[in-house]
Amino acid sequence: MKIMNMPAGALGTNTYLAIDEMTNKGFIVDPGDWNETMKKQVESTGVDLEYIILTHGHADHIMGIPALLEDYPDLKVIANVNEQEMLADPDFNMSRQFGHVTEIHPDILVDDGDRMNVGSLELIFLHTPGHSPGGMCIHIPAWLTCFSGDTLFQNSIGRTDFPGCSYKKLVDAVREKLWPMPDNTDVYPGHMGPTYIGWEKEHNPFV
């Protein structure tokens, strides 16, 4: 599997392109923006894009979706079933505050433990609420990889002072859903640099 990070938007959201190198199928995680530079990066890989997968519905993770769908209209948007209200409401998802009103209606809704394949990659969707009601992580066990969105950062966790947040739910989700992963599982968060599960279990002061 190949992973490319394309930091996007005013908050530097990590927008990831993940490619199954066996089949050249791929997906994009959290397009906080979509511009010509990002388009050229994706096109340079020759990937056969299939999905946009959202770890959650805050503005800085979704505002690139409309422009991305203009270039790739066949992409299906995947989100957690508990995130529908936020995605559809520009005030709840805070896109209105950015002056970029965005309403998203996912094509595919998933729940905790659901699985799907992109090429030969098996993805497991883990509901990790706390930063948002339908926050989720994307676990790819065969590649010891987890896209954590704003659930888990290097030495930190997501904010819990927005509407629909809960510190307790977030901490519980990290402990119950992420800590059981192998310690050498790489974590690709929504902001800042990558980390790995073993480090966070030993050093993260919030969990």
C-alpha positions as CSV (number, residue, x, y, z in Angstrom):
1,M,0.0,0.0,0.0
2,K,1.2,3.5,-0.8
3,I,0.1,6.5,1.2
4,M,0.5,10.1,0.1
5,N,-0.3,13.1,2.4
6,M,-1.6,16.3,0.9
7,P,-2.0,18.9,3.7
8,A,-5.0,21.0,2.8
9,G,-6.8,24.1,3.8
10,A,-6.2,26.8,6.4
11,L,-5.9,24.4,9.3
12,G,-3.4,22.1,7.4
13,T,-5.7,19.1,7.5
14,N,-3.9,15.9,6.4
15,T,-5.7,14.7,3.3
16,Y,-4.5,11.3,2.4
17,L,-4.4,9.3,-0.8
18,A,-4.2,5.6,-0.2
19,I,-3.4,3.2,-3.1
20,D,-3.5,-0.6,-3.2
21,E,-0.5,-1.2,-5.4
22,M,-1.7,-4.7,-6.4
23,T,-4.8,-3.3,-8.2
24,N,-4.1,0.4,-8.4
25,K,-7.5,1.1,-6.7
26,G,-7.5,3.9,-4.2
27,F,-9.4,6.2,-1.9
28,I,-9.0,9.7,-0.4
29,V,-9.4,10.4,3.3
30,D,-10.7,13.7,4.5
31,P,-10.4,16.2,1.6
32,G,-10.3,19.4,3.5
33,D,-9.6,21.2,0.3
34,W,-9.2,20.3,-3.4
35,N,-7.0,22.4,-5.7
36,E,-4.9,22.0,-8.9
37,T,-1.8,21.1,-7.0
38,M,-3.6,18.2,-5.2
39,K,-5.2,17.2,-8.5
40,K,-1.9,17.0,-10.2
41,Q,-0.4,14.9,-7.3
42,V,-3.2,12.4,-7.6
43,E,-3.1,12.3,-11.3
44,S,0.6,11.7,-11.2
45,T,0.0,8.3,-9.5
46,G,-2.4,7.0,-12.2
47,V,-4.6,5.7,-9.4
48,D,-8.1,4.4,-10.1
49,L,-10.0,6.3,-7.4
50,E,-13.1,4.8,-6.0
51,Y,-14.0,6.4,-2.7
52,I,-13.9,9.5,-0.4
53,I,-13.8,8.3,3.2
54,L,-14.5,10.7,6.0
55,T,-13.2,10.2,9.5
56,H,-15.7,12.8,10.6
57,G,-17.7,15.8,9.5
58,H,-16.0,19.0,10.6
59,A,-15.5,21.6,7.9
60,D,-11.7,21.3,7.7
61,H,-12.1,17.6,6.7
62,I,-14.9,18.0,4.1
63,M,-14.8,21.4,2.3
64,G,-12.9,19.9,-0.7
65,I,-15.5,17.4,-1.5
66,P,-17.7,19.4,-3.9
67,A,-14.7,20.4,-6.0
68,L,-13.2,16.9,-5.9
69,L,-16.5,15.4,-7.1
70,E,-16.5,17.8,-10.0
71,D,-13.2,16.2,-11.2
72,Y,-14.2,12.7,-10.1
73,P,-18.0,12.5,-10.2
74,D,-18.1,8.7,-9.8
75,L,-16.5,8.7,-6.4
76,K,-18.7,7.4,-3.5
77,V,-18.6,9.3,-0.2
78,I,-18.4,7.0,2.9
79,A,-19.1,8.2,6.4
80,N,-20.2,6.9,9.8
81,V,-24.0,6.6,10.2
82,N,-23.9,8.8,13.3
83,E,-22.4,11.7,11.4
84,Q,-25.2,12.4,9.0
85,E,-26.7,15.3,10.9
86,M,-23.3,17.1,11.1
87,L,-22.4,16.5,7.5
88,A,-25.8,18.0,6.3
89,D,-25.7,21.1,8.5
90,P,-23.2,23.9,7.6
91,D,-23.6,25.3,11.1
92,F,-23.0,22.0,12.9
93,N,-20.1,21.1,10.7
94,M,-18.8,24.8,11.0
95,S,-18.2,25.2,7.3
96,R,-20.4,28.4,7.3
97,Q,-17.8,29.9,9.7
98,F,-15.2,29.3,7.1
99,G,-17.3,31.1,4.4
100,H,-17.5,27.9,2.5
101,V,-20.9,26.4,3.1
102,T,-20.8,22.7,2.7
103,E,-23.5,20.1,2.9
104,I,-22.6,16.5,2.4
105,H,-25.0,13.5,2.0
106,P,-22.9,10.3,2.0
107,D,-23.5,7.6,-0.5
108,I,-22.5,4.8,1.9
109,L,-23.1,4.8,5.6
110,V,-21.0,2.5,7.8
111,D,-21.2,1.5,11.5
112,D,-18.7,0.2,14.0
113,G,-17.0,-3.0,12.8
114,D,-18.2,-2.8,9.2
115,R,-15.7,-4.0,6.6
116,M,-15.1,-3.3,2.9
117,N,-12.4,-3.9,0.3
118,V,-10.7,-1.4,-1.9
119,G,-8.8,-3.5,-4.3
120,S,-7.0,-6.1,-2.1
121,L,-7.1,-3.9,1.0
122,E,-9.6,-4.8,3.7
123,L,-10.7,-1.8,5.6
124,I,-12.4,-1.9,9.0
125,F,-14.4,1.1,10.2
126,L,-14.2,1.8,13.9
127,H,-16.7,4.2,15.5
128,T,-14.7,6.4,17.8
129,P,-17.0,9.2,19.0
130,G,-16.0,12.0,21.3
131,H,-14.5,14.6,18.9
132,S,-17.8,14.3,16.9
133,P,-20.8,12.0,17.2
134,G,-19.8,9.9,14.2
135,G,-16.1,10.1,14.4
136,M,-14.4,7.0,13.1
137,C,-11.0,5.5,12.4
138,I,-10.1,3.4,9.3
139,H,-8.1,0.3,10.3
140,I,-6.2,-1.7,7.7
141,P,-4.8,-4.6,9.8
142,A,-2.8,-6.3,7.0
143,W,-0.8,-3.2,6.6
144,L,-0.6,-2.2,10.3
145,T,-2.2,1.1,9.4
146,C,-4.8,3.3,11.0
147,F,-6.2,6.6,9.7
148,S,-7.3,8.2,13.0
149,G,-8.8,11.5,11.9
150,D,-9.0,13.8,14.9
151,T,-9.5,10.9,17.4
152,L,-5.8,10.4,18.1
153,F,-2.8,12.7,17.4
154,Q,0.9,12.3,18.3
155,N,0.9,12.9,22.1
156,S,-2.6,14.3,21.9
157,I,-6.3,13.7,21.1
158,G,-9.0,15.7,19.3
159,R,-10.7,18.7,20.8
160,T,-13.8,18.1,22.9
161,D,-15.2,21.6,23.2
162,F,-17.3,21.6,20.1
163,P,-21.1,20.8,19.9
164,G,-21.6,17.0,20.0
165,C,-18.2,16.4,21.7
166,S,-17.4,14.3,24.8
167,Y,-14.0,13.9,26.4
168,K,-15.1,10.7,28.2
169,K,-16.4,9.1,25.0
170,L,-13.2,10.1,23.1
171,V,-10.9,8.6,25.8
172,D,-13.0,5.5,26.0
173,A,-13.0,5.1,22.3
174,V,-9.2,5.3,22.1
175,R,-8.7,2.8,24.8
176,E,-11.3,0.3,23.6
177,K,-10.8,0.6,19.8
178,L,-7.2,1.7,19.2
179,W,-5.2,0.3,22.1
180,P,-5.9,-3.3,21.1
181,M,-4.1,-2.8,17.8
182,P,-0.6,-4.1,17.6
183,D,1.9,-1.7,19.0
184,N,3.7,-1.2,15.7
185,T,0.5,-0.1,13.9
186,D,1.2,3.2,12.1
187,V,-1.3,6.0,12.9
188,Y,-2.0,8.7,10.3
189,P,-3.9,11.5,12.1
190,G,-5.9,14.4,10.7
191,H,-3.4,17.0,11.8
192,M,0.4,17.0,12.5
193,G,2.7,14.1,11.9
194,P,2.2,10.3,12.0
195,T,2.8,8.2,15.1
196,Y,2.2,4.6,16.2
197,I,0.1,2.8,18.7
198,G,2.9,1.6,21.0
199,W,4.3,5.2,21.4
200,E,0.9,6.6,22.2
201,K,0.0,3.9,24.7
202,E,3.2,4.8,26.6
203,H,3.4,8.5,26.2
204,N,0.1,10.1,25.4
205,P,-0.8,12.2,28.4
206,F,-4.5,12.4,27.6
207,V,-5.4,8.7,27.6
